Structure formats: structure tokens, C-alpha cells
Amino acid sequence: MTRPSKKAAEREIVERVLSVIGLKAEIDNTGVRPDIILKVSDQTIGVEVTTYQSDKTVASRSKKARVSQREVEAAWERFEFLAKLFDVSIRI
């Protein structure tokens, strides 16, 4: 189950976004999935809140060192850029 502090943070993010775009909605964040349910007029919209965590680390192949997620993403972006230069298609 989601922690109350996380639910409060998710709700605050959605409230700020709604405020910026000027949308009035009834907000329900009592469930687990989706994080938030918005009721706008006669429409119901499920919202999953995802935040970027640049300080996250991932294990390297040697498993002796950890590398920041941003370093891994930067290496992938360089790889994609170079692949395009050489007209190489990348599929995952």
C-alpha cells in the first residue's frame, strides 16, 4: 500500500498541474491504482504520478561499482546519436 506521505505528495503535484492549466476537477486519491482519479464534468480520468529520480544508481556489470542513472542515460543518448550518424537502427 502507498504511504500517506507519498499520496499527499502525488495529490499536491496533480493539484499544481491542474492550477497551472486552469482545470477544475474533483480529486480522489484514496485508491492505489491509479494514483489519482480526476472527475471533470462527466468524465473520469485515471492519473499515475511518476517523478524523475536523477540520484538513482544502477549496478555496473562488475557489480562492484554503482553508476548514477543519469550517467547511464547520457551514455545511451551518445550511443543513439552515434548510431544515427552511421545510419544504424536500434531495437530493444
C-alpha positions, 0 to 999 in steps of 0.5 A: 500500500502507498504511504500517506506521505507519498499520496499527499505528495502525488495529490499536491503535484496533480493539484499544481498541474491542474492550477497551472492549466486552469482545470477544475476537477474533483480529486480522489486519491484514496485508491492505489491504482491509479494514483489519482482519479480526476472527475471533470464534468462527466468524465473520469480520468485515471492519473499515475504520478511518476517523478524523475529520480536523477540520484538513482544508481544502477549496478555496473556489470562488475557489480562492484561499482554503482553508476548514477542513472543519469550517467547511464542515460547520457551514455545511451543518448551518445550511443543513439546519436552515434548510431544515427550518424552511421545510419544504424537502427536500434531495437530493444 
